[in-house]
Amino acid sequence: MHSRNEYLKVLRERYLKAKTKREKSQILDEYCRNTGQARKYVIREDTPGVNLGPRIRKRMTFTGARLFKNIFYDATT
């Protein structure tokens, strides 16, 4: 595990210096081939500031007039 993290650090430097999408893709392919890890995992670990986790959705709340409006229209239809 330690050696994999060291390898990721080395590739992270190359990845951040890469200018084209093709170069970045080749670096990701190389890491996936050598470690057997999934591509999405590498992207999450490699790119700073990118959050690829599940999206947090706000819960819809009905209060006051919106609640009355929804109840009233549901009852009439």
C-alpha positions in Angstrom: 0.0 0.0 0.0 2.8 2.4 0.8 4.6 1.8 -2.5 1.3 2.3 -4.3 0.8 5.7 -2.6 4.4 6.7 -3.5 3.7 5.7 -7.2 0.6 7.8 -7.1 2.5 10.8 -5.9 5.0 10.5 -8.7 2.2 10.1 -11.3 0.2 13.0 -9.7 3.1 15.4 -10.5 3.2 14.1 -14.1 -0.6 14.3 -14.3 -0.8 17.9 -13.2 2.0 18.9 -15.6 0.3 17.2 -18.5 -1.4 19.7 -20.9 -3.6 17.6 -23.1 -6.3 15.2 -22.3 -4.5 12.5 -24.2 -1.5 12.8 -22.0 -3.6 12.6 -18.8 -5.5 9.6 -20.2 -2.2 7.8 -20.8 -1.0 8.5 -17.3 -4.3 7.1 -15.9 -4.1 4.1 -18.1 -0.5 3.4 -17.0 -1.5 3.6 -13.3 -4.5 1.3 -13.8 -2.5 -1.2 -15.7 0.3 -1.3 -13.1 -1.8 -1.4 -10.0 -5.1 -3.0 -11.1 -7.1 -0.2 -9.5 -10.3 1.3 -11.0 -9.9 4.4 -13.1 -12.5 6.4 -11.1 -10.6 5.7 -7.9 -7.5 7.1 -9.4 -9.2 10.2 -10.7 -10.7 10.8 -7.2 -7.3 10.4 -5.5 -5.3 12.2 -8.2 -7.1 15.4 -9.0 -7.3 18.0 -6.2 -10.5 19.8 -5.6 -12.6 17.4 -7.6 -15.5 15.8 -5.7 -16.9 12.8 -7.6 -18.7 11.4 -4.6 -22.5 11.0 -4.5 -24.4 14.3 -4.8 -26.1 15.5 -1.7 -29.7 16.5 -2.5 -31.7 18.8 -0.5 -34.9 17.5 0.9 -38.0 19.2 -0.4 -40.1 20.7 2.4 -43.6 22.0 2.1 -44.5 24.7 4.5 -47.2 27.3 4.8 -48.9 28.4 1.6 -47.1 25.7 -0.5 -48.5 23.0 1.7 -52.0 24.3 1.6 -51.8 24.8 -2.2 -50.6 21.2 -2.7 -53.3 19.7 -0.4 -56.0 21.9 -2.0 -55.1 21.0 -5.6 -54.7 17.3 -4.8 -58.1 17.2 -3.2 -59.8 18.9 -6.2 -58.3 16.7 -8.9 
